[in-house]
Amino acid sequence: MKLALIGYGKMGKELEKAALSRGHEVVLKVNSENSLSIKPINLDSADVAIEFSTPKAVPGNIRMCFSSGLPVVVGTTGWYEELDAIKNECINGNQSMIYASNFSIGVNILFELNRMMANIMNHQPDYDVSIEEIHHSHKLDSPSGTALVLAKDIISLLERKERWIDIDPDSNEETHKHPGDLTINSMRLGEVIGTHIVKYRSNVDKLELRHEAYNRTGFAEGAIIAAEWLMNKKGCFTMQDLLNGK
């Protein structure tokens, strides 16, 4: 498989290592210095594109891949206000895309466990829930896309939660929140790869679901697996489709 890497920072370099280790070839690497190379004449040499750039650049990059008929794996977050429009363009144009807030297999297992826990806790009103996420200080979006997936799933399943709010962990906002609020504590510390914790607390105990990434390898390998899976498919997909073998 020949890959175009749109975004060649730390994650792009991990993607390249993972691709080469699985016997694939990287035919195009795009970073901020050569972003104008995202055009059909260059994309035509690839079988699949993997997009890990910046939130503002994502919609244009996806559309450029669509114009070349190139399947695209999208791992960048922070652009989902345009997701519905992109989905429609993908389906109506008979294009191929898989997107995820996180391609790590472990994180996607966390998503499944989070939904199971929310279903159980819907019948246990003594427990309140919150989310904590910690990432490196260079991460552009806050809360993380992964935290938002966790929050939205909880809100859809836990009847006593109505909306999520992002709070400063050093403030006293937590003491003034509405009972229907699901708080997300977002922290940006040093070079932390990514930690997500779903916390349920009562007056007598605490339960937690926690995922902590040791490095970027899991994210990269998951994205390469997604690219392999997407190769001969048409439509707009998520990691749930991949994990369920659809």
C-alpha positions as CSV (number, residue, x, y, z in Angstrom):
1,M,0.0,0.0,0.0
2,K,1.3,3.5,-0.9
3,L,0.5,6.2,1.6
4,A,0.3,9.9,1.6
5,L,1.0,11.4,5.1
6,I,-0.7,14.8,5.4
7,G,0.9,16.1,8.5
8,Y,4.5,15.1,9.2
9,G,5.2,16.1,12.8
10,K,5.7,13.7,15.7
11,M,2.7,11.7,14.8
12,G,3.5,11.7,11.1
13,K,6.9,10.2,11.9
14,E,5.3,7.5,14.1
15,L,2.9,6.7,11.2
16,E,5.8,6.4,8.8
17,K,7.6,3.9,11.2
18,A,4.4,1.9,11.6
19,A,3.7,1.9,7.8
20,L,7.2,0.7,7.0
21,S,7.1,-2.0,9.7
22,R,3.9,-3.4,8.0
23,G,5.5,-3.5,4.5
24,H,3.9,-0.3,3.2
25,E,5.5,2.6,1.3
26,V,5.2,6.3,2.0
27,V,5.1,8.2,-1.3
28,L,4.2,11.7,0.0
29,K,5.0,13.6,3.3
30,V,3.3,16.9,3.8
31,N,4.2,19.4,6.5
32,S,3.8,23.2,7.0
33,E,6.7,23.8,4.6
34,N,5.3,22.0,1.6
35,S,1.5,22.2,2.3
36,L,0.9,23.4,-1.3
37,S,1.9,19.9,-2.5
38,I,-1.6,18.6,-1.4
39,K,-3.0,18.5,-5.0
40,P,-4.1,15.7,-7.4
41,I,-0.8,15.5,-9.3
42,N,0.9,14.4,-6.0
43,L,-1.9,12.5,-4.4
44,D,-2.5,10.4,-7.5
45,S,0.6,8.2,-6.6
46,A,-1.0,7.1,-3.3
47,D,-3.5,4.4,-2.4
48,V,-4.6,6.0,0.9
49,A,-4.0,9.3,2.6
50,I,-3.6,9.7,6.4
51,E,-4.5,13.1,7.8
52,F,-2.9,14.3,11.0
53,S,-2.4,18.0,10.5
54,T,-4.2,20.9,12.2
55,P,-7.9,21.5,12.9
56,K,-8.2,24.5,10.5
57,A,-6.5,22.6,7.6
58,V,-8.5,19.4,7.9
59,P,-11.7,20.1,5.8
60,G,-9.7,21.5,2.9
61,N,-7.3,18.5,3.0
62,I,-10.2,16.0,3.1
63,R,-11.8,17.7,0.1
64,M,-8.6,17.7,-1.8
65,C,-8.4,13.9,-1.2
66,F,-12.0,13.5,-2.4
67,S,-11.2,15.5,-5.6
68,S,-8.5,12.9,-6.3
69,G,-10.7,9.9,-5.4
70,L,-8.2,9.1,-2.6
71,P,-9.5,7.3,0.5
72,V,-8.6,9.3,3.6
73,V,-8.0,8.3,7.2
74,V,-8.6,11.4,9.5
75,G,-7.1,11.5,13.0
76,T,-7.0,15.2,13.6
77,T,-9.6,16.5,16.0
78,G,-11.1,20.0,16.7
79,W,-12.8,20.4,13.3
80,Y,-16.1,18.5,13.9
81,E,-18.3,21.5,13.3
82,E,-17.8,20.7,9.6
83,L,-18.2,16.9,10.1
84,D,-21.8,16.7,8.8
85,A,-21.0,18.6,5.7
86,I,-17.9,16.4,5.0
87,K,-20.0,13.2,5.6
88,N,-22.5,14.3,3.1
89,E,-19.8,15.2,0.5
90,C,-18.2,11.8,1.1
91,I,-21.4,9.8,0.7
92,N,-22.9,11.8,-2.2
93,G,-19.5,11.8,-4.0
94,N,-19.0,8.0,-3.5
95,Q,-15.8,8.7,-1.6
96,S,-14.0,6.9,1.2
97,M,-13.2,8.2,4.7
98,I,-12.7,6.9,8.2
99,Y,-12.4,9.3,11.0
100,A,-11.8,8.9,14.7
101,S,-10.9,11.0,17.7
102,N,-8.4,8.3,18.5
103,F,-7.2,5.3,16.5
104,S,-5.7,3.4,19.5
105,I,-7.3,0.0,19.9
106,G,-7.1,0.4,23.7
107,V,-8.9,3.8,23.6
108,N,-11.7,2.3,21.4
109,I,-12.1,-0.5,24.0
110,L,-12.3,2.3,26.6
111,F,-15.2,3.8,24.6
112,E,-17.1,0.5,24.7
113,L,-16.5,0.2,28.5
114,N,-17.6,3.8,29.0
115,R,-20.9,3.1,27.3
116,M,-21.4,-0.1,29.3
117,M,-20.6,1.8,32.6
118,A,-23.0,4.7,31.7
119,N,-25.8,2.2,31.1
120,I,-25.2,0.6,34.5
121,M,-24.9,3.9,36.3
122,N,-28.1,5.2,34.8
123,H,-29.7,3.1,37.5
124,Q,-27.3,4.2,40.3
125,P,-28.2,7.9,41.0
126,D,-25.9,8.1,44.0
127,Y,-22.9,8.3,41.7
128,D,-21.7,11.5,40.0
129,V,-19.4,11.3,37.0
130,S,-16.6,13.5,35.6
131,I,-13.9,13.2,33.1
132,E,-10.2,14.1,33.3
133,E,-7.9,14.3,30.4
134,I,-4.2,15.1,30.3
135,H,-2.1,15.9,27.2
136,H,1.2,17.5,26.1
137,S,1.4,21.3,26.1
138,H,1.5,21.4,22.3
139,K,-2.0,20.0,21.8
140,L,-4.1,22.5,20.0
141,D,-7.7,21.5,21.0
142,S,-9.2,21.3,24.4
143,P,-11.0,19.2,25.5
144,S,-9.5,16.5,23.5
145,G,-11.6,14.8,20.8
146,T,-11.3,11.5,22.9
147,A,-12.7,13.3,26.0
148,L,-15.6,14.7,23.9
149,V,-16.5,11.2,22.6
150,L,-16.5,9.9,26.2
151,A,-18.7,12.9,27.3
152,K,-21.2,12.6,24.5
153,D,-21.7,8.9,25.0
154,I,-22.2,9.5,28.8
155,I,-24.8,12.3,28.1
156,S,-26.7,10.1,25.6
157,L,-27.0,7.2,28.1
158,L,-27.0,8.8,31.5
159,E,-30.3,10.6,31.9
160,R,-29.2,12.9,34.7
161,K,-26.5,14.5,32.6
162,E,-27.5,17.2,30.1
163,R,-24.3,18.8,28.8
164,W,-20.6,18.8,29.3
165,I,-18.5,21.8,30.6
166,D,-14.7,22.2,30.4
167,I,-13.4,23.5,33.7
168,D,-10.0,24.8,34.9
169,P,-8.9,22.2,37.5
170,D,-7.3,25.0,39.6
171,S,-10.5,26.9,39.9
172,N,-13.5,26.4,42.1
173,E,-15.9,26.0,39.2
174,E,-16.6,22.4,40.2
175,T,-18.3,23.5,43.4
176,H,-20.8,25.7,41.4
177,K,-21.7,23.4,38.6
178,H,-25.3,22.4,37.8
179,P,-26.2,18.7,38.7
180,G,-26.9,18.2,35.0
181,D,-23.4,19.2,34.0
182,L,-20.7,16.7,33.2
183,T,-17.3,18.3,33.9
184,I,-14.2,17.7,31.9
185,N,-10.9,18.7,33.5
186,S,-8.5,19.4,30.7
187,M,-4.8,19.7,31.5
188,R,-1.8,20.4,29.3
189,L,1.4,19.2,30.9
190,G,4.9,18.8,29.4
191,E,5.1,15.9,27.0
192,V,2.3,13.7,28.3
193,I,1.1,11.5,25.4
194,G,-2.5,11.2,26.5
195,T,-4.4,10.1,29.6
196,H,-8.2,9.8,29.9
197,I,-10.1,9.0,33.1
198,V,-13.8,8.6,33.6
199,K,-14.6,8.9,37.4
200,Y,-17.7,7.9,39.2
201,R,-18.0,9.0,42.8
202,S,-20.5,8.4,45.6
203,N,-20.3,9.1,49.3
204,V,-18.9,5.7,50.0
205,D,-16.6,4.8,47.0
206,K,-15.1,5.7,43.6
207,L,-14.9,3.8,40.4
208,E,-12.6,4.8,37.5
209,L,-12.1,3.8,33.8
210,R,-8.6,4.9,32.8
211,H,-6.5,4.8,29.7
212,E,-2.9,6.0,29.7
213,A,-0.8,6.0,26.5
214,Y,2.9,5.2,27.0
215,N,3.8,6.4,23.5
216,R,2.3,7.2,20.1
217,T,2.9,3.7,18.7
218,G,-0.7,2.5,19.5
219,F,-2.2,5.5,17.7
220,A,0.0,5.1,14.7
221,E,-0.6,1.3,14.3
222,G,-4.3,1.8,14.7
223,A,-4.3,4.4,11.9
224,I,-2.3,2.1,9.6
225,I,-4.7,-0.7,10.3
226,A,-7.6,1.7,9.5
227,A,-5.9,2.6,6.2
228,E,-5.6,-1.1,5.2
229,W,-9.2,-1.7,6.1
230,L,-10.5,1.3,4.1
231,M,-8.6,0.5,0.9
232,N,-11.5,-1.0,-1.1
233,K,-14.5,0.5,0.6
234,K,-16.8,3.4,-0.2
235,G,-18.5,5.5,2.5
236,C,-17.9,7.3,5.7
237,F,-16.8,5.1,8.6
238,T,-15.7,5.2,12.2
239,M,-13.5,2.8,14.3
240,Q,-16.7,1.1,15.5
241,D,-17.3,-0.1,12.0
242,L,-13.7,-1.4,11.8
243,L,-13.8,-3.1,15.2
244,N,-17.2,-4.7,14.4
245,G,-16.0,-6.0,11.1
246,K,-18.5,-4.2,9.0
